[in-house]
Amino acid sequence: MKVLRKLVYREVLMATALVATAFLGLFFFFDLLDELGSLGRPSVTQPGLVYQFQHAVVFVALLIPSRLYELLPIAVLIGAVLVFARLAQSSEFTILRTSGLGPWRALRMLSGLGLALVLFTYLTGDHLAPLAGKAAQLYRARFEGGSNSGPAGAWLREQRADGQATVHVQSMGGDEELRAIRILQFDTNGKLTRRIHAASGRIEADGHWKLTHATELDLTQANATHPALQPSTQPELLWETTLKTDMVSVALLKPERMSTIDLWRYVQHLDANGQSGLRYEIEFWRKVFYPLSCLVMLVLALPFAYLHFRSGTIAGYVFVGVMVGISFFLLNNVFGYIGRLHEWWPWLAAAAPSVLYSMVSLGAFGWLVLRQ
């Protein structure tokens, strides 16, 4: 059994690595094509620095861990289908079955490999991909002027002793400088009391935000005698807050590029400040369940070992495996959107695709075993 396990593990891992390398090369090429339109763009923060081809290559290379995390389940499925289909076509798996490799023993044998792939996927998606993704955004920010979560930037809310504050940050530069800052402060009755606009700012070690080129309007001074107030402009302004650098940087990242811990902390921050965090909760549970999809893909590929192949038919079954993998990837995204629209339980929207495909794979496996 030890020799058989070593044989199957080696073949599946080699096939998975080959498929993942092919997919990564393809996506690297497509991502690099997307960057060609930005070549020649001058840097906003460093005069004389121009976005050139070598910069695009570095930026796209930093996206590889994120691509690997997204493609691992599909690569595992295609690699395992290739191995099991080849073993079935050459009758090697039939010999293994007559030698004592029963259905449940085959499932137990694959569970060890599946758990190892689950751990690798978790480490890639929760540690390597976020670090590389943040480095890619900061690297690109040297040329674009800042990293942000889209044209709208990021909105944050903070509960304060004197009311609450709503903060908007358009982007963050590579040197962790906040840009295009808008701050609205409200009293306990929800009345606007203070408005601050600043071109840029930094978060100091003591927690204050040091705003530069700030325009402040204090609405508490408005009265019947002076109903119209003129904003005051200050070269520097200190604003006291509990919002730290990590919270702002997390808010500027896309949810799919955040680590599990960052997602959990951000969801807690949103709940504490009365904001809806459904999108981030669904993404958190997707981060929890997504590594398990590698185990699901292995179970889904095992029935291919019980099929009878004729010469030249293996390519068709491999194509079916590819389509199943793509459908799982699409369904995983679709359930996330449906869960947000219908306000499903976040864990249900995240776990539904894996549970559905696990039932399908176990059903197909049981039907093939009983039929034979």
N, C-alpha and C positions, 0 to 999 in steps of 0.2 A: 504493500500500500504506500509505503514511503517513496519508493521509486516511481510509482504511478503519479503520486501527488507532485513530485518534483518535475516529472515530464509535462504534466498538464499545466502547472503553474508557469514553467519556463516558456512553453509555447504560447499561452495566452498573454503573458506579459510582453513577449517579443512582438506578437501581432498587434497588441494594443499600442505599444510604443511606435511601431511603424505607421499605424493609422493616424495616431495623434501627431506625429511628425509631418505627415502629408497634409493634414488639415491645417496645422500651424503655418506651414509654408504657404498654403493657399491664402489663408487669412492675412498673413504678413504682406503678401503681394497686394491684396485688395486694400489693406489699410495704407500701404505706401502709396498706392495710386490716389487715394483720397487726399493725401498730404501734398501731392504735387501742385495742387492749385494754390497752396500757401507759400510756395518757394519764392524767395525774393522779398518777403515782407520784412521791413525793418523792425528792430526791437523797440518797444515803447520805453523800457526802463534803462537800456544800455545803448546809447547812441553809437552808431557805427557797426553794431552787430546785426547781421542779416540772417534770416531763416533760410538755411541752405540744405542741400540734399543730405549731407551727413547728419544734420540736426533732425531731419525727418526720420532717418534710419534709427537714430537713438530713441526718439520718441515712440516709434512703432515697436521697437524691441522691448521697451518697458511695458508695453501692453500684452506681451506674450503670456505672462502668468495668468492674467485675467482671461485670455482666450483659452488657455489650457484648462482652467477651471470650468469654463462653459462647455468645452468639448470632451472632457474626460468620460462622461457616461456614454456618449455616442461612440467614442473610440473603443471603450470597453466592450460595448455590444457588438460592433463590427468585427473587432479582433477576436472575440470569443466565438462568434458565428463562423468566421473563417476557420478557426481551429477545429471546432466540433463538426462542421460540415466536411472538412477534409478527413477527419478521423472516421466519420460515417461512410464517406465515399470509398475509402481504402479498406473498409471492414475492420479497422483496428478497434473501433469502439465496440463492435460486435464481439470481438475476441475478449476484450476487457469485461464485457458483461457476462460472457460464459465462464470467465475466470473468477467471478464473484463480486463484480462491481454492480451492486443493486442500485435501484433508483434513490433510496434514501441515503445510501453511502455516497453516491455521486453528489447529492445535495450537500451533505456534510463536508465533503471534500472541497466543494466550491465555496463554502461559507468562510473558510479560513482565508482564501484568496480575496473574497469579497470584502471581508473586514479590513484587510490590509489596504485595499484600494479605497475603502471608505476613509480610513485614517489619512492616506495620502491626499485625497481630495479635500478633506477638512483642513489640513495644514496648508495646502495650496490656496484655497479660497479664503481662509481666515487669517492667514499671516503673510504669505508671500504676495498674493495678488493685491491686497490693500496697500502694502508698502510700495510695491512697484507702481500701482495706479496713482498713489499720491505723489511719488517721485516724477511720474510722467506729467501730471498736471502742473507741478511746480516748475518742471523743465520747460514745458510749453508756455507757462506764464511769463517767462523771460522775454518772449516774443509777442505774446498777445496782450500783455499788460495785466493779466490776472486769471486765476482759476475760479470758475463758478459752476453752479448747477444748471445753468441755462440763462436765457435772456432776462429772466425775472430775478436772478440772484437768489438770496436766501433770506427768509423772514424768521425772526426769533422773538419769543415773548418771555418776559421776566416778571414774576410777582415780587412786588416791593412792599416795604412797610407803609409807604405813603400812597400805594395804589399799584399800578403796573406800567410796564414800558414795552413798547413794540419797536423792534430794531430791524432795519433792512440793511444788508451788506451786499453790494453788487458783485464784488470779487475780492480775492486775496492774492497778493503778489507772491513771487518766489521767495521773498525775504519776510514773509508772514505779515506784510503790510495790508491793512484793510483799506478798501477803496470805495468811494461813493457811498457814504454812510448816512442814513436817515434814522433819527430817533424821535419817537413820539411818546411822551409821558402823560399818564392819566391819573386822576385822583381816585379815591375809593368809590366815588359815585360814577366813574366812567367819563368824567369831563376832562377834555384835553387841557393840560396845564403848561406844557413845555414842548417846544419843537426845536430840534437841532439838525442841521445839515452840515456835513463835513466832507471835504474832498478826500481825505485819507485819515488814517489813524493806526495806532499800535496799542496792543494790550500789554500793560506794564506788569512787572512781577507781583506788585501789591494788589492787582486786580482792577486798577483803574484803566480806563481807556484814554489814551492821550490823543486827542483829535487835533488835526492841523487844518488851518483855513476854515474854521467853523463859523457858522451863522446860527445864532441862538435867538429864539423868540420866547420870552417868558409871558405867558398869558395870564398869570395870576395878578399881574399889575394892571390889567384892564379894568376900568371902572367907568362910571357915567361921565366923568370929566375928561378922561382920555380913553375913549372907546377904541381908537386905532393906535396900535403899537408899531414901533419901528424895530426890526431885528438888529441885533448888535453883532458885529463881525470881530472875531478874535483870532490872532495867529495860532494860538494854542489854547485848548480847553480840556480840562480833566473831567471825566464823567465816571462816577462811581457805579459799579455793577458787579454782579457775580458771574457774568458770562465770561468764560475763559477761552483761550486760543483753541483748545481741542474741540470745544463745543461749536465754535464758529466754523472751524475747518470741516468738521463732520457735517454740519448743515449745508456746506457748499458742495460736498461730495454727492454723487448720485447714490441712492440707497444700495444698488447692486454692487457698488465698489467699496462699501463699508464692511468692516469686520463685525462678527457677531456681538462682541462686547460693546463696540461703538453703537451699534443699532439698539442694543438693550438700554444703554445709558441715554441715548437720544429719545427713545420711547418714554422712559421714565421722566425725562425733562419735559416732554410734551404733555404728559399726563399731569405733572405737577403744575403746569401753567395753563391748564384747561384747553389745550389744543388737540385736534384730532390727529392721532398717530397711526391710523389704520394701515396706510401705505407702508410705513416702516415696520409695523408689527407683522404684516404679511411677509415682508422681505426678511425679517428676523427668523420667522419660522421656516421660510424657504432655505435660509442658510443652515438651519438645523437639519432639515430633512433631505436637502439636495445631495450631500455625500452618500446617503443611503441608496440613492438611485444607481450607484455603481453595482451594489449587491443585487438590486432588482434587475439590472441589465444582464448580469451573469446568469441569473435564474431564467431570464427570458431567452437566453441563447442556448441553454442546455437542451431544450426539446429538439434542436436541430441535429443533435447527435443521434436521435432515435429515428430519423428519417432515412429512407432508402433512396440514394442518389444514383442516377444514371450518368453516363459520360456527358459532360457539357451542361448539366442542369444545376451545378453548384452555383454558377454565377447568378441565376435567377433567385435562389434562396438568399444569397448574400445581398442582392438588391432589396429583397423583402426586409432583411435585417436593417439595412440603411433607412428604408422608409419608416420602419417602426421607431428607430432612434430619433429621426427627425420629427415624427408625430409626437413623441414624448416631449421633446424640447418645446414644440409649439404649444402642446396642451399645458405644459408647466407654466408658460407665460399667460395663456388664455385664462386659466383658473385664477391667476393673480388678479387680472383685470375684472373678471366676473365677481370675485370675492370683494373687491373694492366697490363695485357698482351696487351689489346687493347686500353689502355689509355682513358678509359671512364671518363666522369665527375665523380669525387669522390662521390658526393651526389647521383648520379644515381645508381652507383654500390652498395652503402650502402642501399638505400631505395627500390630498385627493389623487393627483396624478400617480404618485408612487404606489399608493394602495390599489388603484385601479389596474395598473400594469402588473403589479405583483399577483393579483387575482387572475388576470389573463394568462400570465406565464405559468402559474401553478396549475391552472385549469388545462392549458395545452399540454403541459408535462404529464399530468395525470391521465389525460385522454390517450396520449401516445403510449404510455406505459401499459395501461389497461388493454389497449387495442393489440398490443404485441404480447 
